[in-house]
Amino acid sequence: MFSLKGKVALITGSTKGIGKSIAEEMANAGAKVVISSRKADACDAVAAEFTARGQEALAVPCNVGDKAAVQNLVDTVMKKWGRIDCLVCNAASNPHFGPLTTASDEVFDKIMSTNVKSVFWLANMVLPAMGERGEGGSMIIISSIGALRGSQVLGLYGTSKAAEAGLARALAVQWGPKNIRVNTIAPGLVKTDFAKALWSDETRRKSREASTPLRRIGEPKDIGGVAVFLACEAGSFVTGQMIVADGGVTISGS
């Protein structure tokens, strides 16, 4: 039930951190994976790691904030492999750390375009062909526990992640009749470069660990496993949901 053999998985933002872990775990489950991020050299280097292990990987650089680049990404994958069975929208941006009152219109637009509009574009570019094949498929959006909690300094980011969850529910209803499942994963604090400002300070990290029931922050592989579950047969009756993977921090009263 956990095999992805013969499947093609497209993962945005997959040259490091959570995205790379998802690609690794899906490849370990048998999938052909598409490695994508803004920088071509990074994509090529990561894809080479996969092929060195005997796994099939395609490197396609893409800035998900550019609609033409997103279309090129999808077209390149379809030309190479003729199908996309699992779409993982992981690429995200957060250029603002501070209160909403100090965020400019330009920052707002960048966050919403990168984190939300790109998901909308990818869904409309990938899911119709996925549905036409008649074999079903899966779309996974990497959200955040920021979608569930207010924040003094990550308010815009959290708002964009809440919007992703709403988009996932709408897509799940639309594409469910074609056996396409759409879900979000909401990680807590994970040890990635993207969240480095939140865990690199030892005092802050220890405080977070103490308030987390599992007494640790997350590792990228913790999210990779959840993504495999949602992509494979084991998750075949799960759609429109947000799976929170945060070590229990959102349910802790401490």
HELIX and SHEET records of a PDB file:
HELIX    1   1 GLY A   17  ASN A   28  1                                  12    
HELIX    2   2 ALA A   40  ALA A   52  1                                  13    
HELIX    3   3 LYS A   67  TRP A   81  1                                  15    
HELIX    4   4 LEU A  100  THR A  102  5                                   3    
HELIX    5   5 ASP A  105  MET A  112  1                                   8    
HELIX    6   6 SER A  113  LYS A  117  3                                   5    
HELIX    7   7 SER A  118  ARG A  133  1                                  16    
HELIX    8   8 ILE A  145  ALA A  147  5                                   3    
HELIX    9   9 GLY A  155  TRP A  175  1                                  21    
HELIX   10  10 GLY A  176  LYS A  178  5                                   3    
HELIX   11  11 LYS A  196  TRP A  199  1                                   4    
HELIX   12  12 GLU A  202  ALA A  210  1                                   9    
HELIX   13  13 PRO A  220  ALA A  231  1                                  12    
HELIX   14  14 GLU A  233  GLY A  235  5                                   3    
HELIX   15  15 VAL A  249  ILE A  251  5                                   3    
SHEET    1   A 7 ALA A  57  ALA A  59  0                                        
SHEET    2   A 7 LYS A  32  SER A  36  1                                        
SHEET    3   A 7 VAL A   8  THR A  12  1                                        
SHEET    4   A 7 CYS A  86  CYS A  89  1                                        
SHEET    5   A 7 GLY A 137  ILE A 142  1                                        
SHEET    6   A 7 ILE A 180  PRO A 187  1                                        
SHEET    7   A 7 MET A 242  ALA A 245  1                                        
END                                                                             
